[in-house]
């Protein structure tokens, strides 16, 4: 970022100095965006195995299932954002089938750490394996 400032602001024209200030703002915006993107991508993958014992839905967009006493959440596995669960959600359908038939599942989740909204660890469902 310093090299950009030096190269552009070394000219005496006021217009080019203004350009340097714009580049500073763009560079700072890019750094800030990288920090926030890095926070979202800091999730770690893990498996949760066992039986589905319950579902909880809190409208409009907070839905979880309990698997082996761990709360797994219907949220985007790459950025952690919650989404509404609808009838076309394959993960929900598989977990529901396991719940109704008392089957074991393996749920791959992205662990985003503590979530102040729910008071639990945010484990976003990434993949589901239905076991016999």
Buried (B, 14 or more C-beta within 10 A) or exposed (E): EEEBBEEBBEEEEEEEBEBBEEBBEEBEEEEEEEEEEEEBEEBEEEEBEBBBEEBEBEEEEBBBBBBBEBBBBBBBBEBBEBEEBEEEBEBBEBBBBBBEEEBBBBBBBBBBEEBEEBEEBBBBBBEBEBEE
